[in-house]
Amino acid sequence: MNNEFLQTEEAIVAMLKTVFDPEIPVNVFDLGLIYKVEVDEAQHVKIDMTLTAPNCPAADFIVEDVRMKVESVEGVKSVEINLVFEPEWNKDMMTEEAKLELGFL
């Protein structure tokens, strides 16, 4: 059972890495926009995520893209996305790869 959860979580992370902010050439996972991913025993997924700015013009697109792609992961029954702004996102939340891609290193 534990191995199954790990495989599902890895598949979800892999799928999150295919979601991009249309204005930034880095995926939402490496940008540090995904704060929490929880998968329960019934394969229902809860995601806490944020945006680079509260007034992001692509917010609806990004959130819906996350929902659709995570729902497409085998075994996932439902996806609930909680858009949060605490803690406030900053560039230190990005992976080293994202910082390099965007010229912050």
Secondary structure, 3 states (H helix, E strand, C coil): CHHHHHHHHHHHHHHHCCCECCCCCCEHHHHCCEEEEEECCCCEEEEEECCCCCCCCCHHHHHHHHHHHHHCCCCCCEEEEEECCCCCCCHHHCCHHHHHHCCCC
